[in-house]
Amino acid sequence: MKKYTIPLFYLVGFLLMATSQTSCKAGYGCPAEEAYYKNQENPKPASTKRGESNLFDKKRRKKLKERGQG
C-alpha cells in the first residue's frame, strides 16, 4: 500500500492543478478570440498594386523583356 501512496499523491496533485488552470477569465471573454473576430469584421483590403523592384539595371531589364523573360 505504501508504494502506491506517493504516485497517487502526485497524480491527484497533477489533476487538481490541470483542472484549475483556465485560459480565459469567466465572463470577460478571451483576448485571442476577441482579436480574431475583430479582424474578421474589418478585413484589410488586399492590395492590387504590382511592385517594381528594379533588381536589374535598365539595360538588363530591356534585354530580359526582349527575350520574353520579364
C-alpha positions in Angstrom: 0.0 0.0 0.0 2.9 2.3 0.8 4.3 2.1 -2.7 1.0 3.4 -4.2 0.7 6.4 -1.9 3.4 8.6 -3.4 2.4 8.1 -7.1 -1.3 8.6 -6.1 -0.4 11.8 -4.3 1.4 13.1 -7.4 -1.5 12.0 -9.7 -4.1 13.8 -7.5 -1.9 16.9 -7.3 -1.4 17.0 -11.1 -5.1 16.5 -11.8 -6.0 19.3 -9.4 -3.5 21.7 -11.0 -4.5 20.7 -14.5 -8.2 21.2 -13.9 -7.8 24.5 -12.1 -6.0 26.2 -15.0 -8.1 28.2 -17.4 -7.1 30.1 -20.5 -9.7 32.9 -20.2 -11.4 34.6 -17.3 -15.1 33.7 -16.9 -17.4 36.5 -18.1 -14.8 38.6 -19.7 -14.1 36.7 -22.9 -10.8 35.6 -24.3 -8.5 38.3 -25.8 -7.3 36.0 -28.5 -10.9 35.2 -29.6 -11.9 38.9 -29.5 -8.9 39.8 -31.7 -9.8 37.1 -34.1 -13.4 38.2 -34.5 -12.4 41.9 -34.7 -10.1 41.0 -37.6 -12.9 39.1 -39.3 -15.3 42.0 -39.1 -12.9 44.6 -40.6 -10.5 42.8 -43.0 -7.9 44.9 -44.7 -8.4 45.1 -48.5 -5.9 43.3 -50.5 -3.5 45.4 -52.5 -4.0 45.4 -56.2 -0.8 47.3 -57.0 2.1 45.5 -58.6 5.5 46.5 -57.3 8.6 47.5 -59.3 11.7 46.0 -57.7 14.3 47.4 -60.1 16.5 44.5 -59.2 18.3 44.8 -62.5 19.5 47.9 -64.2 17.6 49.4 -67.1 19.7 47.8 -69.8 19.4 44.3 -68.3 15.6 44.7 -67.9 15.3 45.7 -71.6 17.3 42.6 -72.6 15.1 40.3 -70.5 12.0 41.8 -71.9 13.2 41.3 -75.4 13.9 37.6 -74.7 10.4 37.2 -73.2 11.6 36.5 -69.6 10.5 39.7 -68.0 
